[in-house]
């Protein structure tokens, strides 16, 4: 299993695109500078009135499929 750490700052207005059907994945860069794409729906538990902010640890299986997410700090 692989794990990556990403810092996200997605404003509320941008996250609302999920509900409008315009966004299905998030493109971010991990702490090592690698480009990471993952399903936007996994962020649902972390959405606040301001959007999604924070540092997250994402886990992927051997086929690079999303497994789990955890907010850090």
QUINOR-V915331 format. One line per field, one symbol per residue. psi: psi as a letter, one per 20 degrees, with the letter a starting at -180 (. if undefined). Layout:
# QUINOR-V915331
psi: ???
This chain:
# QUINOR-V915331
psi: qqqqpqpqnoqghhhhhghijipirpprpaijjqpppqphhiigijpahicoqapqppqqahjkqpgqqppq.
